[in-house]
Amino acid sequence: MYEHDVVVVGAGGAGLRAAIAADEAGADVAIVSKLHPVRSHTGAAEGGINAALRDADSWEDHAYDTMKGSDYLGDAPAIETLCQNSPYEVIQLEHWGMAFSREDDGRVSQRPFGGLSFPRTTYAGAETGHHLLHTMYEQVVKRGIEVYDEWHVLDLAVTDEERPEDRHCHGVVGYDVASGEVSGFKARDGVILATGGPGQAFDHTTNAVSCTGDGQAMAYRAGVPLEDMEFIQFHPTTLPSTGVLISEGVRGEGGILYNADGERFMFEHGYANNDGELASRDVVSRAELTEVNEGRGIEDEYVHLDMRHLGEERITDRLENILHLAEDFEGADGLDEPMPVKPGQHYAMGGLETDENGETCVGGLYAAGECACASVHGANRLGGNALPELIVFGKRAGYHAAGKEMEPAEIETGQRGEFERATVDSPVELGDPGSFGDAVADGGAVAASGSADADSVLDSTVEQARQRIDTLLHSDGIHHSEVRADVQETMTAKVNVFREENGLKEALREIRQAREEYENVAVSDPSQTFNTDLLQTIETRNLLDLAEAITVGALARDEFRGAHWRAEHQERKDDEWLKHTLLSWNDGSPELWFRPVVLEGEEKTYKPKTRSY
């Protein structure tokens, strides 16, 4: 067993910042990650970091833009926390040596991004996430923070009280990819999940193959509610053949979208008469697919993104990486021809319910970054707001877990305060049909051992994880890839940009069938070392839980808000739906409930208005 004060799971932007903060607060902190830190998916972030740095800008304007972008489903305390703290975190990164792009006078450059009223997106070429990762990893190395890389976390060691709000997380169970060792990581003060989103639930996604929502699924099964999972962002500019992201920075610099008729359709067809290509991402993605569906797409699949008019000097200075991506994956030279683009799954606005300090309803368990939902982004995330979320809330979670004194949170977690129970008209039974390992997944270790002692909880969880692995390695059955591919195809076909009630119900039927098929899954590789087949089989279970949660939320919310579009409900229903959807695992029988959105900020109440760009 390994033992530390704070254990951070995941080594992307949120995980690295959380570890640095916990170290700054005096904790003995360790990072446990299935990837080496600089291979984390944060490195794929191209666009930038929103921060109100200029005299003509303000955090209040940033907060208003974010609330408007969220379609008034963001919680004001979380939004204001992000916007107040982002400038300080950007300056801290600059002091740590991050190579931001700069103006001729030496100031950090800022570019326009979709949905912003001021050009406040700082950036480092078109590789902002890459620079962010390396800058913070340097700080981790400098501080001597322990990193257990290529350790795949399998389970959380959580006590088994009836109410999740009474449970406590004492650590995690990890699997050493290189040796096959299964061991416990005891966290004396707290576990911070920073494991990213569930992008691999879709088959056309900008997300890396590692983005399987592990932290979300483990915490969900341990009692932490999933919040607003129906809100999935589809980025409007991904490469058709691969899903590789083409940065919003292209449009921020002045790139133009054209349909097959050569029309600048964002203006000419009235999708965004003021902001055009720089409308929010949900607006642009729906516009592109509408063009394709109405016969104005190119090869009935995509539209063109043209940046040739920007000139070679500006493109190579600020967007050079985009040239390489378009050439390598589509054979398009962005200097001489437009690039093919279409919407692709990019980001999950929802996630594990937390407050603005990263705390979940389970004691000792925190979450930050894309795996968490505070809620900053509400129904739609603005471009440039993901990276500041990582560093602002990663820092706060690290401080709080390490015991640093902080302001009390204003956002409630768990079934406390004001909430209402609900139901959803599902055509099938939801939840777990009874797969192996469910006792651990549901926090059942204590029930097995009869003791709430931290060491006993962790030891029992480790033992059940070993049994689960042994069962998978010595069983005959189908390969997980068949199940995963079915789920990915279902989600892309039926839970995409445009959603219909019948399609969502059919998706739930197909996910249920995939769950039942997963009962007979087996691992073809019997080895103990570098067994990626085993780990991907476990990841597939996580994707099943999250795909179902996304679809349940989408079926329950019978309105059109932000990234969530329903064919049968073409209006935003503020009188009914100014509330978050939450889904609790409930021992394998998921329970839906709602909590009101918090629109009361520090100095103002945000009043919902019609959202147009």
C-alpha positions as CSV (number, residue, x, y, z in Angstrom):
1,M,0.0,0.0,0.0
2,Y,1.2,3.5,-0.9
3,E,0.2,6.3,1.5
4,H,0.0,10.1,1.0
5,D,-2.0,13.1,2.4
6,V,-3.6,13.9,-1.0
7,V,-3.8,11.6,-4.0
8,V,-4.6,13.2,-7.3
9,V,-6.0,10.9,-10.0
10,G,-5.1,12.2,-13.5
11,A,-2.2,14.3,-14.7
12,G,-3.7,16.7,-17.2
13,G,-4.1,20.4,-16.5
14,A,-6.5,20.1,-13.6
15,G,-4.5,17.3,-11.9
16,L,-1.1,19.0,-12.2
17,R,-2.5,22.3,-10.9
18,A,-4.3,20.5,-8.0
19,A,-1.0,18.7,-7.1
20,I,1.0,21.9,-7.1
21,A,-1.6,23.6,-4.9
22,A,-1.7,20.8,-2.4
23,D,2.1,20.8,-2.3
24,E,2.0,24.6,-1.7
25,A,-0.4,24.0,1.2
26,G,2.1,21.7,2.8
27,A,0.6,18.3,1.9
28,D,2.4,15.2,1.0
29,V,0.8,14.8,-2.5
30,A,1.1,12.2,-5.2
31,I,-0.3,11.9,-8.7
32,V,-1.6,8.6,-10.1
33,S,-2.1,8.6,-13.8
34,K,-2.7,6.0,-16.5
35,L,-0.6,8.2,-18.8
36,H,2.6,10.1,-18.4
37,P,1.6,13.7,-17.5
38,V,2.7,15.3,-20.8
39,R,0.7,12.8,-22.8
40,S,-2.5,13.9,-21.1
41,H,-5.4,15.1,-23.3
42,T,-4.9,18.7,-22.2
43,G,-2.1,18.7,-24.7
44,A,-4.6,18.6,-27.5
45,A,-6.2,21.9,-26.5
46,E,-5.3,24.4,-29.2
47,G,-7.3,27.6,-28.6
48,G,-6.5,29.4,-25.5
49,I,-7.3,30.7,-22.0
50,N,-9.9,33.3,-21.3
51,A,-8.8,36.0,-18.8
52,A,-9.8,39.6,-18.4
53,L,-6.3,41.1,-18.5
54,R,-6.8,44.5,-20.3
55,D,-8.0,47.7,-18.7
56,A,-10.9,47.8,-21.1
57,D,-12.1,44.4,-20.0
58,S,-13.4,43.1,-16.7
59,W,-14.1,39.9,-14.9
60,E,-17.8,41.0,-14.7
61,D,-18.0,41.1,-18.5
62,H,-16.3,37.7,-18.7
63,A,-18.9,36.4,-16.2
64,Y,-21.8,37.8,-18.2
65,D,-20.5,36.3,-21.4
66,T,-20.1,32.9,-19.7
67,M,-23.6,33.0,-18.1
68,K,-25.1,34.0,-21.5
69,G,-23.1,31.2,-23.2
70,S,-24.3,28.7,-20.6
71,D,-27.9,29.6,-21.7
72,Y,-28.5,30.6,-18.1
73,L,-27.8,27.2,-16.7
74,G,-24.5,28.0,-15.1
75,D,-24.3,28.5,-11.4
76,A,-23.3,32.1,-10.7
77,P,-20.9,31.4,-7.7
78,A,-18.9,29.0,-9.9
79,I,-18.9,31.3,-12.9
80,E,-17.7,34.3,-10.9
81,T,-15.1,32.2,-9.2
82,L,-13.7,31.3,-12.6
83,C,-13.7,34.8,-14.0
84,Q,-12.3,36.5,-10.9
85,N,-9.4,34.1,-10.6
86,S,-8.5,33.4,-14.2
87,P,-6.3,36.6,-14.7
88,Y,-4.2,35.7,-11.6
89,E,-3.7,32.1,-12.8
90,V,-2.7,33.3,-16.3
91,I,-0.1,35.6,-14.8
92,Q,1.1,32.8,-12.6
93,L,1.6,30.6,-15.7
94,E,3.5,33.4,-17.4
95,H,5.8,33.8,-14.3
96,W,6.4,30.0,-14.4
97,G,7.7,30.5,-18.0
98,M,4.7,29.5,-20.2
99,A,5.5,30.7,-23.7
100,F,2.5,32.8,-24.5
101,S,2.2,34.5,-27.9
102,R,2.9,38.2,-27.5
103,E,2.3,41.5,-29.1
104,D,5.1,43.8,-30.4
105,D,5.0,45.7,-27.2
106,G,5.7,42.5,-25.2
107,R,2.2,42.1,-23.8
108,V,0.5,38.6,-23.9
109,S,-1.6,38.4,-27.0
110,Q,-5.4,38.0,-26.8
111,R,-7.7,37.0,-29.7
112,P,-11.4,37.0,-30.2
113,F,-13.3,33.8,-29.5
114,G,-16.9,32.7,-30.0
115,G,-19.4,34.2,-27.7
116,L,-17.0,36.8,-26.1
117,S,-17.7,40.5,-26.0
118,F,-14.0,41.3,-25.8
119,P,-10.9,39.6,-27.3
120,R,-9.8,38.0,-24.0
121,T,-8.4,34.6,-25.1
122,T,-4.7,34.3,-24.4
123,Y,-2.9,31.7,-26.4
124,A,0.4,30.1,-27.3
125,G,0.2,29.7,-31.1
126,A,-2.2,26.9,-31.7
127,E,-0.7,24.6,-29.1
128,T,-1.8,26.3,-25.9
129,G,-2.6,23.1,-24.0
130,H,0.7,21.6,-24.9
131,H,2.6,24.5,-23.4
132,L,0.3,24.5,-20.4
133,L,1.1,20.9,-19.6
134,H,4.8,21.3,-19.9
135,T,4.9,24.4,-17.9
136,M,3.1,22.8,-15.0
137,Y,4.9,19.5,-15.2
138,E,8.1,21.4,-14.8
139,Q,6.7,22.8,-11.5
140,V,5.7,19.2,-10.4
141,V,9.3,18.0,-11.0
142,K,10.8,21.1,-9.4
143,R,8.7,20.4,-6.2
144,G,9.6,16.7,-6.1
145,I,5.9,15.7,-6.2
146,E,5.6,11.9,-6.6
147,V,4.2,10.8,-9.9
148,Y,2.9,7.2,-10.4
149,D,2.6,7.3,-14.1
150,E,1.1,4.4,-16.1
151,W,-0.9,3.3,-13.0
152,H,-4.5,2.8,-14.1
153,V,-7.0,3.6,-11.2
154,L,-9.7,0.9,-11.1
155,D,-11.8,1.8,-8.1
156,L,-12.4,4.2,-5.2
157,A,-12.1,3.0,-1.6
158,V,-15.4,4.4,-0.2
159,T,-17.3,3.5,2.9
160,D,-20.8,2.0,2.5
161,E,-23.2,4.1,4.5
162,E,-26.8,4.2,3.0
163,R,-26.7,7.9,2.2
164,P,-23.8,9.0,-0.1
165,E,-23.6,12.2,1.9
166,D,-22.4,10.1,4.9
167,R,-19.8,8.2,3.0
168,H,-16.0,8.9,3.0
169,C,-13.3,8.2,0.4
170,H,-10.1,6.8,1.9
171,G,-8.1,6.2,-1.3
172,V,-8.0,4.4,-4.6
173,V,-7.0,1.1,-6.1
174,G,-4.4,1.2,-8.9
175,Y,-3.1,-1.3,-11.5
176,D,0.5,-0.9,-12.6
177,V,0.5,-1.3,-16.3
178,A,4.2,-2.4,-16.4
179,S,4.0,-5.1,-13.8
180,G,0.3,-6.0,-13.3
181,E,0.6,-5.1,-9.6
182,V,-2.7,-4.2,-8.0
183,S,-2.2,-1.9,-5.0
184,G,-4.0,0.6,-2.8
185,F,-3.2,4.3,-2.5
186,K,-4.3,5.6,0.8
187,A,-5.2,9.3,1.0
188,R,-5.1,10.6,4.5
189,D,-6.8,13.9,3.6
190,G,-8.4,13.6,0.2
191,V,-8.6,12.1,-3.3
192,I,-8.9,14.5,-6.2
193,L,-10.3,13.2,-9.5
194,A,-9.0,15.0,-12.6
195,T,-9.6,12.3,-15.1
196,G,-11.2,14.2,-18.0
197,G,-14.4,13.5,-20.0
198,P,-16.2,10.7,-21.7
199,G,-15.5,11.6,-25.3
200,Q,-14.9,8.0,-26.3
201,A,-18.6,7.3,-25.9
202,F,-18.9,8.7,-29.4
203,D,-17.2,7.4,-32.5
204,H,-16.5,10.9,-34.1
205,T,-14.7,12.8,-31.4
206,T,-11.8,15.2,-30.9
207,N,-11.0,13.3,-27.7
208,A,-8.0,10.9,-27.3
209,V,-8.6,7.1,-26.9
210,S,-7.8,7.6,-23.2
211,C,-10.8,9.8,-22.6
212,T,-13.2,7.1,-21.2
213,G,-14.7,9.0,-18.2
214,D,-13.0,6.7,-15.7
215,G,-13.2,9.1,-12.7
216,Q,-16.8,10.1,-13.5
217,A,-18.0,6.5,-13.7
218,M,-16.1,5.4,-10.5
219,A,-17.4,8.3,-8.4
220,Y,-20.9,7.9,-9.8
221,R,-21.0,4.3,-8.7
222,A,-19.6,5.3,-5.3
223,G,-22.5,7.7,-4.8
224,V,-21.5,11.1,-6.4
225,P,-24.4,12.4,-8.6
226,L,-23.7,13.1,-12.3
227,E,-25.0,16.6,-13.2
228,D,-26.3,17.9,-16.5
229,M,-24.8,15.0,-18.5
230,E,-27.1,15.7,-21.5
231,F,-25.1,18.8,-22.4
232,I,-22.4,17.6,-24.8
233,Q,-20.5,20.1,-26.9
234,F,-20.0,19.3,-30.6
235,H,-17.1,21.4,-31.9
236,P,-18.0,22.9,-35.3
237,T,-14.6,22.4,-36.8
238,T,-13.2,18.9,-36.8
239,L,-11.6,17.0,-39.7
240,P,-14.1,14.7,-41.2
241,S,-11.9,11.6,-41.6
242,T,-10.5,11.5,-38.0
243,G,-12.3,13.9,-35.7
244,V,-9.0,15.9,-35.2
245,L,-9.7,19.3,-33.9
246,I,-9.2,22.5,-35.9
247,S,-8.9,25.3,-33.4
248,E,-11.5,28.0,-32.9
249,G,-8.5,30.2,-33.2
250,V,-8.8,29.9,-36.9
251,R,-12.2,31.7,-36.8
252,G,-10.9,34.0,-34.1
253,E,-8.2,35.2,-36.5
254,G,-10.8,35.7,-39.2
255,G,-11.4,32.3,-40.8
256,I,-14.6,32.0,-42.8
257,L,-17.1,29.2,-43.2
258,Y,-18.6,28.5,-46.7
259,N,-21.1,26.0,-47.9
260,A,-21.1,24.1,-51.3
261,D,-22.6,27.1,-53.0
262,G,-19.8,29.4,-51.8
263,E,-22.1,31.2,-49.4
264,R,-20.9,32.6,-46.1
265,F,-23.9,30.8,-44.6
266,M,-23.6,32.0,-41.0
267,F,-24.6,35.5,-42.3
268,E,-26.4,34.7,-45.6
269,H,-28.8,32.2,-44.0
270,G,-29.3,34.2,-40.8
271,Y,-27.8,31.8,-38.2
272,A,-25.8,34.6,-36.5
273,N,-26.3,38.0,-38.1
274,N,-24.0,39.8,-35.8
275,D,-21.2,37.5,-34.8
276,G,-21.2,35.1,-37.8
277,E,-18.5,32.4,-37.4
278,L,-17.8,33.7,-33.9
279,A,-21.2,32.8,-32.5
280,S,-21.1,30.2,-29.7
281,R,-20.1,26.6,-30.7
282,D,-23.6,25.1,-30.4
283,V,-25.0,27.7,-32.8
284,V,-22.3,27.1,-35.4
285,S,-22.5,23.3,-35.2
286,R,-26.2,23.3,-35.7
287,A,-25.8,25.8,-38.6
288,E,-23.3,23.5,-40.3
289,L,-25.4,20.4,-40.0
290,T,-28.5,22.3,-41.2
291,E,-26.5,23.3,-44.3
292,V,-25.6,19.6,-44.9
293,N,-29.1,18.3,-44.2
294,E,-30.6,20.8,-46.6
295,G,-28.3,19.8,-49.4
296,R,-25.8,22.6,-49.3
297,G,-23.0,20.5,-47.7
298,I,-19.9,19.4,-49.6
299,E,-20.1,15.7,-50.5
300,D,-23.2,15.6,-48.2
301,E,-20.9,15.6,-45.2
302,Y,-19.0,18.8,-44.4
303,V,-18.5,22.5,-45.1
304,H,-15.3,24.5,-45.8
305,L,-13.2,26.6,-43.4
306,D,-11.1,29.2,-45.4
307,M,-8.2,31.1,-43.9
308,R,-6.2,31.8,-47.1
309,H,-7.1,35.5,-46.9
310,L,-5.2,35.9,-43.6
311,G,-1.9,35.6,-45.5
312,E,1.0,33.2,-45.1
313,E,2.9,35.3,-42.5
314,R,-0.1,35.5,-40.1
315,I,-1.1,31.9,-40.5
316,T,2.4,30.5,-39.9
317,D,2.9,32.8,-36.9
318,R,-0.3,32.0,-35.1
319,L,-1.8,28.9,-36.7
320,E,1.1,26.8,-38.1
321,N,0.0,23.6,-36.3
322,I,-3.4,23.9,-38.2
323,L,-1.6,23.8,-41.5
324,H,0.1,20.5,-40.5
325,L,-3.1,18.9,-39.3
326,A,-5.1,19.7,-42.4
327,E,-2.3,18.5,-44.7
328,D,-1.5,15.4,-42.7
329,F,-5.0,14.1,-42.2
330,E,-7.0,15.6,-45.2
331,G,-4.4,16.4,-47.8
332,A,-5.5,20.1,-47.7
333,D,-3.0,22.9,-47.9
334,G,-4.6,25.7,-45.8
335,L,-2.5,28.3,-47.5
336,D,-3.9,27.4,-51.0
337,E,-7.3,25.9,-50.4
338,P,-10.1,25.7,-47.8
339,M,-10.2,22.9,-45.2
340,P,-13.1,20.4,-44.8
341,V,-14.7,20.6,-41.4
342,K,-17.8,19.2,-39.6
343,P,-19.1,19.0,-36.0
344,G,-17.6,16.4,-33.7
345,Q,-18.0,15.5,-30.1
346,H,-15.6,17.7,-28.1
347,Y,-16.5,18.3,-24.5
348,A,-18.9,17.4,-21.8
349,M,-20.4,20.3,-19.9
350,G,-21.8,18.0,-17.3
351,G,-19.9,15.8,-14.9
352,L,-19.5,15.0,-11.2
353,E,-21.5,17.4,-9.1
354,T,-19.1,19.6,-7.1
355,D,-19.2,22.9,-5.3
356,E,-16.8,25.8,-6.2
357,N,-14.1,24.3,-4.0
358,G,-14.2,21.0,-5.9
359,E,-15.8,19.0,-3.1
360,T,-18.3,16.3,-3.9
361,C,-21.0,15.1,-1.5
362,V,-18.8,12.1,-0.5
363,G,-16.4,13.1,2.2
364,G,-12.7,13.3,1.2
365,L,-13.5,13.1,-2.5
366,Y,-13.0,16.0,-4.9
367,A,-13.2,16.5,-8.7
368,A,-11.8,19.2,-11.0
369,G,-11.7,19.9,-14.7
370,E,-13.9,18.3,-17.4
371,C,-14.8,15.3,-15.1
372,A,-16.4,17.8,-12.7
373,C,-19.5,20.1,-12.9
374,A,-19.5,23.1,-10.6
375,S,-21.5,24.3,-12.9
376,V,-19.4,26.8,-14.8
377,H,-20.5,26.0,-18.3
378,G,-24.2,25.2,-17.9
379,A,-25.8,24.2,-21.2
380,N,-22.9,25.3,-23.4
381,R,-19.2,26.0,-22.9
382,L,-17.6,29.1,-24.5
383,G,-14.3,28.4,-26.3
384,G,-11.4,29.4,-24.1
385,N,-13.2,28.6,-20.8
386,A,-12.0,25.0,-20.5
387,L,-8.3,25.7,-19.7
388,P,-9.0,28.4,-17.0
389,E,-11.5,25.9,-15.5
390,L,-8.6,23.4,-15.1
391,I,-6.2,25.8,-13.4
392,V,-8.7,27.7,-11.3
393,F,-10.7,24.8,-9.9
394,G,-7.7,22.4,-9.9
395,K,-6.0,24.9,-7.6
396,R,-9.0,25.3,-5.3
397,A,-9.5,21.5,-5.0
398,G,-5.8,21.1,-4.2
399,Y,-5.9,23.7,-1.5
400,H,-9.1,22.5,0.1
401,A,-8.1,18.8,0.1
402,A,-4.8,19.8,1.8
403,G,-6.7,21.6,4.5
404,K,-6.0,25.2,3.5
405,E,-8.6,27.6,5.0
406,M,-11.0,28.8,2.3
407,E,-14.3,30.6,1.9
408,P,-17.3,28.3,2.5
409,A,-18.9,27.1,-0.7
410,E,-22.2,28.5,-1.8
411,I,-23.2,25.6,-4.0
412,E,-24.9,22.6,-2.4
413,T,-23.9,19.1,-3.2
414,G,-25.8,15.8,-2.8
415,Q,-29.4,15.6,-1.8
416,R,-29.2,18.5,0.7
417,G,-31.0,21.8,0.6
418,E,-33.5,22.4,-2.2
419,F,-34.1,19.6,-4.7
420,E,-36.9,17.6,-6.2
421,R,-37.1,13.9,-7.1
422,A,-38.1,13.0,-10.7
423,T,-38.7,10.2,-13.1
424,V,-37.9,9.6,-16.8
425,D,-40.0,7.7,-19.3
426,S,-37.4,5.1,-20.1
427,P,-38.4,2.2,-22.3
428,V,-36.0,-0.2,-20.5
429,E,-34.7,-0.8,-17.0
430,L,-31.8,1.5,-16.2
431,G,-28.5,0.7,-14.4
432,D,-26.5,-2.4,-13.8
433,P,-27.8,-5.8,-14.8
434,G,-25.4,-7.3,-12.2
435,S,-21.9,-7.4,-13.5
436,F,-18.9,-8.6,-11.5
437,G,-17.2,-6.0,-9.3
438,D,-20.4,-4.2,-8.5
439,A,-19.8,-4.3,-4.7
440,V,-16.7,-2.3,-5.1
441,A,-18.2,-0.1,-7.7
442,D,-21.0,0.8,-5.3
443,G,-18.7,1.4,-2.3
444,G,-19.4,-2.1,-0.9
445,A,-16.0,-2.8,0.6
446,V,-17.1,-1.8,4.1
447,A,-20.2,-4.1,4.0
448,A,-17.8,-6.9,3.2
449,S,-15.4,-6.2,6.0
450,G,-17.8,-4.8,8.6
451,S,-15.4,-2.0,9.5
452,A,-15.2,1.7,8.6
453,D,-11.4,1.7,9.3
454,A,-9.6,3.3,6.4
455,D,-7.0,0.5,6.0
456,S,-9.8,-2.1,6.1
457,V,-11.8,-0.3,3.5
458,L,-8.8,0.0,1.2
459,D,-7.6,-3.6,1.7
460,S,-11.1,-5.0,0.9
461,T,-11.4,-2.8,-2.2
462,V,-8.0,-4.0,-3.4
463,E,-9.0,-7.6,-2.9
464,Q,-12.2,-7.2,-4.9
465,A,-10.4,-5.5,-7.7
466,R,-7.9,-8.4,-7.9
467,Q,-10.9,-10.8,-8.1
468,R,-12.4,-8.8,-10.8
469,I,-9.2,-8.8,-12.9
470,D,-8.8,-12.6,-12.3
471,T,-12.4,-13.2,-13.5
472,L,-11.8,-11.2,-16.7
473,L,-8.5,-12.9,-17.4
474,H,-9.9,-16.4,-17.0
475,S,-13.3,-16.2,-18.6
476,D,-14.5,-17.0,-22.1
477,G,-16.7,-14.5,-23.9
478,I,-17.0,-11.7,-26.4
479,H,-14.4,-9.0,-26.9
480,H,-15.2,-5.6,-25.3
481,S,-14.5,-3.8,-28.6
482,E,-17.8,-5.2,-30.0
483,V,-19.7,-3.7,-27.1
484,R,-17.8,-0.4,-27.3
485,A,-18.3,0.0,-31.0
486,D,-22.1,-0.6,-30.7
487,V,-22.4,2.1,-28.0
488,Q,-20.3,4.6,-29.9
489,E,-22.3,4.1,-33.1
490,T,-25.6,4.5,-31.1
491,M,-24.5,7.7,-29.4
492,T,-23.2,9.3,-32.6
493,A,-26.4,8.4,-34.5
494,K,-29.1,9.1,-31.9
495,V,-27.6,11.4,-29.2
496,N,-25.8,13.8,-31.4
497,V,-26.4,17.5,-32.2
498,F,-30.1,16.9,-33.3
499,R,-32.1,14.7,-30.9
500,E,-35.5,13.2,-31.2
501,E,-37.6,11.4,-28.5
502,N,-37.8,8.1,-30.4
503,G,-34.1,8.2,-31.2
504,L,-33.2,8.7,-27.5
505,K,-35.5,5.9,-26.4
506,E,-34.0,3.6,-29.1
507,A,-30.5,4.6,-27.8
508,L,-31.5,3.5,-24.3
509,R,-32.7,0.2,-25.6
510,E,-29.4,-0.3,-27.5
511,I,-27.3,0.7,-24.4
512,R,-29.3,-1.8,-22.3
513,Q,-28.5,-4.5,-24.8
514,A,-24.8,-3.5,-24.7
515,R,-24.9,-3.7,-20.9
516,E,-26.3,-7.2,-21.1
517,E,-23.7,-8.2,-23.7
518,Y,-21.0,-6.8,-21.4
519,E,-22.0,-9.5,-18.8
520,N,-20.3,-12.0,-21.1
521,V,-17.2,-10.0,-21.9
522,A,-13.7,-11.5,-21.5
523,V,-10.1,-10.5,-22.1
524,S,-8.2,-12.2,-24.9
525,D,-4.7,-11.4,-23.5
526,P,-3.9,-13.4,-20.4
527,S,-0.7,-11.6,-19.6
528,Q,-0.1,-9.6,-16.4
529,T,2.1,-6.9,-18.0
530,F,1.2,-4.1,-20.4
531,N,-2.3,-5.7,-20.8
532,T,-4.1,-2.9,-22.7
533,D,-6.9,-5.3,-23.6
534,L,-7.7,-5.7,-19.9
535,L,-7.7,-2.0,-19.2
536,Q,-9.8,-1.2,-22.3
537,T,-12.3,-3.8,-21.2
538,I,-12.6,-2.0,-17.8
539,E,-12.8,1.4,-19.6
540,T,-15.7,0.1,-21.7
541,R,-17.7,-0.6,-18.5
542,N,-17.2,3.1,-17.6
543,L,-18.4,4.3,-21.0
544,L,-21.6,2.2,-20.7
545,D,-22.5,4.0,-17.5
546,L,-21.8,7.4,-18.9
547,A,-23.5,6.8,-22.2
548,E,-26.7,5.9,-20.4
549,A,-26.4,8.9,-18.1
550,I,-26.0,11.3,-21.1
551,T,-29.1,9.7,-22.8
552,V,-31.3,9.7,-19.7
553,G,-30.6,13.4,-19.2
554,A,-31.3,14.2,-22.8
555,L,-34.6,12.3,-22.7
556,A,-35.7,13.9,-19.4
557,R,-35.0,17.5,-20.5
558,D,-37.9,18.3,-22.8
559,E,-36.7,21.7,-24.0
560,F,-34.1,23.3,-26.3
561,R,-31.3,24.9,-24.3
562,G,-27.7,25.5,-25.3
563,A,-26.1,22.4,-26.8
564,H,-29.2,20.3,-26.1
565,W,-31.6,20.4,-29.1
566,R,-34.9,18.5,-29.1
567,A,-37.0,18.1,-32.2
568,E,-40.2,18.0,-30.3
569,H,-39.4,20.9,-28.0
570,Q,-38.1,23.9,-30.0
571,E,-38.1,26.5,-27.2
572,R,-36.2,27.2,-24.0
573,K,-38.6,26.7,-21.0
574,D,-37.3,29.0,-18.3
575,D,-40.5,28.5,-16.2
576,E,-39.9,24.8,-16.1
577,W,-36.2,24.1,-16.7
578,L,-34.0,26.6,-14.8
579,K,-32.7,23.6,-13.0
580,H,-29.9,21.0,-13.2
581,T,-30.6,17.3,-13.9
582,L,-28.8,15.0,-11.6
583,L,-28.5,11.2,-11.7
584,S,-27.6,9.1,-8.7
585,W,-26.4,5.5,-9.1
586,N,-28.6,4.3,-6.2
587,D,-27.0,0.9,-5.9
588,G,-27.3,0.2,-9.6
589,S,-30.9,1.5,-10.0
590,P,-30.3,5.1,-11.2
591,E,-32.4,7.9,-9.7
592,L,-33.2,11.2,-11.4
593,W,-33.6,14.4,-9.5
594,F,-33.3,18.2,-10.0
595,R,-31.8,21.2,-8.3
596,P,-32.5,24.8,-9.1
597,V,-29.8,26.9,-10.9
598,V,-28.1,29.5,-8.8
599,L,-28.4,32.8,-10.6
600,E,-27.6,35.0,-7.6
601,G,-24.0,36.3,-7.9
602,E,-21.8,38.4,-5.7
603,E,-23.3,41.7,-6.6
604,K,-26.0,40.9,-9.1
605,T,-28.6,38.4,-10.1
606,Y,-28.4,37.2,-13.7
607,K,-31.7,37.4,-15.4
608,P,-32.3,35.0,-18.3
609,K,-32.5,36.8,-21.7
610,T,-32.9,35.6,-25.3
611,R,-29.5,34.3,-26.4
612,S,-28.5,35.6,-29.8
613,Y,-25.2,36.3,-31.6
